[in-house]
Amino acid sequence: MVNFSMADVCRQTGLKRHLITYQIQIGSLPEPQRLGGNRRCFTEGQIEQIREFFEQRRLKKARKTANEHGGEK
């Protein structure tokens, strides 16, 4: 199994570290395993889960914005 650092996750998803960390802290995303030095270690499946989570948030926000402006999406 290949493991990825937080920096790898940020590069692959285009997300900022603080966005991912915040969602982990509030429980919206599961806490990844930690390696030596207390560094987070993500799997490919977890990276996909992060992508899907933020894509769903983006779509939800887009629908809300469209509805506020009278459009249907």
C-alpha positions as MATLAB code, in Angstrom:
seq = 'MVNFSMADVCRQTGLKRHLITYQIQIGSLPEPQRLGGNRRCFTEGQIEQIREFFEQRRLKKARKTANEHGGEK';
ca = [
       0.000    0.000    0.000;
       1.318    3.433   -0.969;
       1.016    6.197    1.603;
       0.954    9.922    0.905;
       1.914   12.941    3.001;
      -0.324   15.968    3.526;
       1.805   17.840    0.975;
       1.127   15.057   -1.565;
      -2.610   15.260   -0.860;
      -2.590   19.033   -1.336;
      -0.755   18.713   -4.663;
      -3.059   15.968   -5.933;
      -6.307   17.681   -4.911;
      -5.394   21.339   -5.363;
      -6.669   22.031   -1.831;
      -4.949   24.021    0.890;
      -3.649   22.171    3.931;
      -5.809   24.142    6.378;
      -9.031   23.190    4.529;
      -8.278   19.484    4.835;
      -7.015   19.757    8.406;
     -10.107   21.674    9.513;
     -12.484   19.079    8.065;
     -10.538   16.340    9.862;
     -10.635   18.269   13.151;
     -14.419   18.768   13.047;
     -15.012   15.135   12.086;
     -16.234   15.625    8.512;
     -13.288   13.571    7.256;
     -11.737   10.627    9.106;
      -8.427   11.057   10.901;
      -5.658    9.415    8.859;
      -2.978    7.190   10.333;
       0.015    9.003   11.799;
       3.648    8.181   11.162;
       6.769    9.080   13.099;
       6.936   12.742   13.970;
       3.117   12.735   14.210;
       2.824   13.230   10.443;
      -0.451   12.315    8.765;
      -0.255    9.455    6.287;
      -3.026    9.108    3.656;
      -3.959    6.209    1.382;
      -5.173    6.552   -2.207;
      -8.688    5.745   -0.985;
      -8.555    8.553    1.559;
      -7.385   11.001   -1.093;
     -10.342   10.004   -3.270;
     -12.645   10.456   -0.277;
     -11.242   13.969    0.245;
     -11.808   14.809   -3.437;
     -15.392   13.539   -3.296;
     -16.124   15.385   -0.046;
     -14.959   18.745   -1.394;
     -16.670   18.171   -4.757;
     -19.974   17.519   -2.947;
     -19.483   20.706   -0.930;
     -18.800   22.640   -4.133;
     -21.917   21.257   -5.831;
     -24.075   21.944   -2.767;
     -22.848   25.534   -2.647;
     -23.456   25.976   -6.392;
     -27.036   24.664   -6.065;
     -27.686   26.953   -3.101;
     -26.335   29.960   -5.013;
     -28.407   29.084   -8.091;
     -31.562   28.719   -5.993;
     -30.935   32.069   -4.298;
     -30.796   33.684   -7.732;
     -33.948   31.959   -8.932;
     -32.247   29.399  -11.171;
     -32.550   25.635  -11.020;
     -29.484   23.382  -11.193;
];
